[in-house]
Amino acid sequence: MRLLWVVAVAAFLIDQWSKFHVYHVLDLAVREHIPVIPPLLEFRKGFNTGVNFGLFAGSADGQRWFLIGLTLVLCAGLLIWARRSFTRWIEFASAGMILGGALGNALDRLIYPGVRDFLNMSCCGIDNPYVFNVADVFIFAGAIGLVLFGGERKRRNKPS
């Protein structure tokens, strides 16, 4: 479990540092668009009050608190699952990435009533209108890690 907590704290701090740096040091809050490696990577100001890709976005304060509460419940469930079932380092690290990213976005919702997004990636003549943040990267990487590497012990023990 120690690895889970170390990865979670690291993911959380990296996420919060990146948001602060891009929004306040690079001044994205005012500039709204910063080309980094156009069009592959650009910083674009974004504020998400919904879930992934702005689904269910709204300004209702009740929705904000619901999403914060849901995040905390899901994080608690992930911790219980990890403690009871995980045995390999990759499972703990993956869960830590999810936990740190989720709590980073939850803190944004608590402070700003939405999540600060800024990463935009486009390629091959396709203009991607969506923005995301480092916490989202950690959440998706952790989820992929759990899908690919989690539960292998149980699959090996199943009779063919």
C-alpha positions in Angstrom: 0.0 0.0 0.0 3.0 2.3 0.6 3.7 2.4 -3.2 0.0 3.4 -3.9 0.3 6.3 -1.5 3.7 7.5 -2.9 2.4 7.4 -6.4 -0.9 9.1 -5.4 0.9 12.0 -3.7 3.3 12.4 -6.6 0.4 12.4 -9.2 -1.6 14.9 -7.1 1.4 17.2 -6.6 2.5 17.0 -10.3 -1.1 17.8 -11.4 -1.5 20.7 -9.0 1.9 22.1 -9.9 1.2 21.8 -13.7 -2.2 23.7 -13.3 -0.6 26.4 -11.2 2.4 26.8 -13.5 0.4 26.9 -16.8 -2.4 29.1 -15.5 -0.4 31.5 -13.3 3.2 31.5 -14.4 2.6 31.1 -18.1 -0.5 33.2 -17.7 -2.9 31.0 -19.5 -5.7 32.5 -17.4 -5.3 35.7 -19.4 -3.7 34.5 -22.7 -6.2 31.7 -23.2 -4.0 30.0 -25.8 -0.3 29.1 -25.8 1.2 27.2 -28.8 3.8 24.7 -27.5 4.4 22.3 -30.5 1.6 23.4 -32.8 -0.7 21.6 -33.7 0.5 18.5 -31.7 0.5 20.2 -28.3 -1.1 23.5 -27.3 -2.2 24.9 -24.0 -5.8 26.1 -24.2 -7.8 27.5 -21.4 -10.5 25.2 -20.3 -12.9 24.8 -17.4 -14.9 21.7 -17.0 -17.9 21.6 -14.7 -19.0 18.2 -16.0 -17.2 14.9 -16.3 -15.0 13.6 -19.2 -15.2 15.7 -22.3 -17.6 18.1 -20.6 -20.4 15.5 -20.4 -23.2 16.6 -18.0 -21.6 20.0 -17.7 -23.7 22.5 -15.8 -23.3 25.3 -13.3 -25.5 23.8 -10.6 -23.8 23.9 -7.2 -25.5 20.6 -6.3 -23.8 18.9 -9.2 -20.4 20.2 -8.1 -20.8 18.7 -4.7 -22.3 15.5 -6.1 -19.2 15.1 -8.3 -16.8 15.8 -5.3 -18.7 13.3 -3.2 -18.8 10.7 -5.9 -15.0 11.1 -6.4 -14.4 10.5 -2.7 -16.6 7.5 -2.6 -14.9 6.0 -5.7 -11.5 6.7 -4.2 -12.5 4.9 -1.0 -13.7 2.0 -3.0 -10.5 1.9 -4.9 -8.5 1.9 -1.7 -10.6 -1.0 -0.3 -10.2 -3.0 -3.5 -6.4 -2.4 -3.5 -6.0 -3.4 0.1 -8.0 -6.6 -0.3 -7.0 -7.8 -3.8 -3.8 -6.3 -5.1 -0.5 -8.2 -4.8 1.8 -6.7 -7.5 3.5 -3.4 -7.6 2.0 -2.5 -11.0 -1.5 -2.7 -9.5 -0.6 -0.5 -6.5 1.1 2.1 -8.8 -1.9 2.1 -11.2 -4.3 2.6 -8.4 -2.1 5.4 -7.0 -2.2 7.2 -10.4 -6.0 7.0 -10.4 -6.2 8.2 -6.8 -3.8 11.1 -7.2 -5.5 12.3 -10.4 -9.0 12.0 -9.1 -8.1 13.9 -5.9 -6.4 16.6 -8.0 -9.5 17.2 -10.0 -11.7 17.0 -6.9 -9.6 19.8 -5.3 -10.1 21.9 -8.4 -13.9 21.4 -8.1 -13.7 22.4 -4.4 -11.7 25.6 -5.1 -13.0 26.7 -8.5 -16.3 24.9 -9.0 -14.8 23.1 -12.0 -11.7 21.4 -13.2 -8.9 23.5 -14.9 -8.0 21.9 -18.2 -5.2 23.1 -20.5 -3.8 20.3 -22.7 -4.9 20.2 -26.3 -3.5 17.7 -28.8 -4.4 17.6 -32.5 -2.8 15.7 -35.4 -3.1 15.0 -39.0 -5.4 17.9 -40.0 -7.9 17.1 -37.3 -8.6 20.0 -34.9 -9.4 18.5 -31.5 -11.7 20.8 -29.6 -11.3 19.1 -26.2 -8.8 20.0 -23.5 -7.7 17.9 -20.5 -5.2 18.1 -17.7 -2.4 16.0 -16.2 -4.8 14.5 -13.6 -6.8 13.1 -16.5 -3.6 11.5 -17.9 -2.8 9.9 -14.6 -6.4 8.6 -14.3 -6.4 7.1 -17.8 -2.9 5.6 -17.4 -3.8 4.1 -14.1 -7.0 2.6 -15.5 -5.2 1.1 -18.4 -2.6 -0.3 -16.0 -5.3 -2.0 -14.0 -7.0 -3.4 -17.1 -3.8 -4.7 -18.6 -2.0 -5.9 -15.5 -4.6 -6.2 -12.7 -6.1 -9.5 -11.7 -3.6 -11.6 -13.6 -3.2 -13.9 -10.5 -6.9 -14.9 -10.7 -6.8 -15.6 -14.4 -3.9 -17.9 -14.0 -5.6 -19.9 -11.3 -8.8 -20.4 -13.3 -9.2 -23.9 -14.8 -9.0 -24.1 -18.6 
